[in-house]
Amino acid sequence: MELDDEIADIMEKASYYYDNNADSSSQSPPKLNVDLKPEQPQSPLNGSSEQPLCPSDVEEGNVSSVCWKQKKSQTITVELSKDDLFYNTNHSKRGLALIFNQKYFEKHLGLDTRDGTEADSDAIRNTLESMNFEVIIHNDLEMRKLIKVWEKVAASDFTDCDCLLIVVLSHGERFSIYARDSLYTIDFLFSNFTPEKCPSLAGKPKIFVIQACQGNKTDPGVAVVCDQPGPYEIPLYSDILLAHATIPGFCAWRNKVHGSIFIRAFCEEMNRLWKDHELLQILTHVNRKLSFDYDAFIDNREVSSKNRTKQTCAFTSTLTRSLKFSPKQ
């Protein structure tokens, strides 16, 4: 079973819901002007010739010389024993944070310009810098340039770093994300940072934060009332955390001025809690904020069951330990 299928199986067995864009009001849910259509106006996965780039394309030589073929098991030295319950966040460096901000797209994709994405990029950069990440922003990269960046990062030495964090702000489809000129799977993104490709990240957290639609469904919501002892082996896809703005099949909402509610909620909760809470706890707070504090309103019409929509994020973890960020001196 491929990682995409595993993620789908996990997510589709859980209960999740959805919301729309942000304003700066605090007490009642903010009203935001959004367009009901999903972040992508057409669905290349459902009829067009545009198909997502996946690891097999790389193996066949369609993109670059990145190697994806299965290698024999190799021995890689990691710093933690299998009995350690927390990741080590006391390295001299927090680590690298890459933000891939896609605002513009090639015409053949038929995708709208993602107005407001600069607000997301600025907000998450400020949050991550306050956490001592080294933040690098890449804007509107084509697929080949994305791969070159991934290759360069995977070849880096993360020995003195706590983790790697990657943020993608773009349009998307089910388990797929758009570069400037093409579609690629989230699995393809993951595959560039396995222990085979980047040994110095073996046993360390790889965190992926994705702001993108996974479809065009909307969620109207529902009214409720309160009634080291020796060597050990690790899987290639262990120590990964994926935080996605939405669940498979649904829209992720974005305001053209204030940016997306997912990134806003993520930054607010990270700023508030990162020194004292474990990361999965923080993401639960993000989900709570999205679910309870935000409503989206289409075309600024009056609230009704037809134009009100909700949003919730989804996170999938193969982390093998708890992750709590220790403040750097």
C-alpha positions, 0 to 999 in steps of 0.5 A: 500500500502506497503512502497516499493510500495509507493517508487516505485510509487514516483520514477517511476513517476520522471525522473532520469538518471545514471553515473559510477566511479570516478577518481581525474580529475576535468575539464572534466568528469573522465574516470573510468574502470568499469565492465559493469555487475551490482554489483550483477552477478545474480538476486536471485529475478528473479528465484533463491530461495533466497528471500529478508527478510521482516517484515513478516519473523520476525513476523513469527519467522524466524529470531529473536524475533523482534516484527513487529505486529501492535500495538495499537496507543500509545502516545509518547512525542516529543519536537516539535509542529506541527507548527515548520518548522525546525527540532531541530539540537541544541541538545548536540549531533549530533547523531549516524551514522552507516556504514554497509560496505559489501565487502564479501558475502557467496558463495551461493549468487554468488556475487562478492567481492566489491573491493573499498568499503573501499574508500567509508567507509573511505570517508563517515566516515571522512565526518560524523565525521566532522559533529560531528556524532559518527560514528561506522563501521560494516564490513561484517555482517550476517543477524542475526548480523545486526538485533542484531545491529538494536535492540541494536540501537533502544533500545538506548536513542536518547533524546540528539541527533539530528538524526540517520544516517545509511549508507549501502554499499553493493550489491542490488536488487530492493528495497533490500540489501544484508547482508553477507549471505542473502537479505533483503528489505529496508522496513525491515531496516526502520521498526526497527526504527519506533516510536514504536521501538525507542520512543526517535527518534519519530519526529526526522530525520532518514536518510538512505544512500544506495550505492547499485544497484537496477537492471542491467540496464544502462543509456546511457544519452541523448544530450540536449541543453539549450532553539505545541498547543496540541497533534498530531499524526504522521505516523510510517514512517514519518521523514525518508529520503532515499538517494539511489545511483540509481533508481529502475532497474538500476546499481550503479557504483563503481571503484575498487580503488576510490570507488563509484561515488555516495558516492564520490559526496555525501561526496564532497557536504556534506563537502562543503554545510552542514553548510549553506544548508538544506539537501534536497538542498544538495542532489539536488546538489549531483544529479547535480554533478552525472548527469553533472560531471561524465561519466562512461566508460566500459573497458576503451574503447573509448567513444561511445554510446555503452560503455558510461553510466550515473548515478543519485541518487534518494531520497525519503522523508517523512520528515515533516520539513526542516533539516539543521545541526547547527554547534556544539560548 
